[in-house]
Amino acid sequence: MALLLLLLVCAGCNRDPKKFLAKGDQSFDSGKYPEALIYYGRALQLDPRFADAHFKLAETHLKMKSWAAAFNELQRTVELQPENWKAAAGTWPSATCR
């Protein structure tokens, strides 16, 4: 936990949300979902309209079985990026209840 905090403090000077998205993707791919949530959340702090970060946050919430949070992030993704058919499909109840 201390290492994660240190990493986040060191990364705190970085103002590029895409770099946090990439770090979140690395954590997600490694199965480190709580860590991915932190990185995606940081990307959204820097750019609240970053649709890709909202979508990845939704995917992470789905992996963690946080259904309501995932649904909210999918809805936000569709608001920001209506052409994102994966997010739009995910907002249908049958898509998230597998």
Phi, psi and omega in degrees: 000320179296323178295318179297317178299317178298318178299318180291323178294316179296324181279349184298336180282344181284129183250013182259109182298334180293329177291322176291326176298316180296319178294322176297321178297320178297316179295316180300312181296335178271000181079014180265072188294319177299323178293320178299320178302320180295314181294316179295321177298322178294320177300320181285334173295323180283326180214090183298346180258018181278092187301321181298323178291322176298317181295316180293326175297319177299315179300321179293316177299322177298316178299327182269005180061032175264077191300313184296317179295320178298314180300316179299318180290324176295317178299317180296321178300314181294323177300318183276333187218074185302337181280356180282091184291332177295317179292318180297319178294325181290342180278351176280136183305322182292336181285330183260355183254045180269000000 
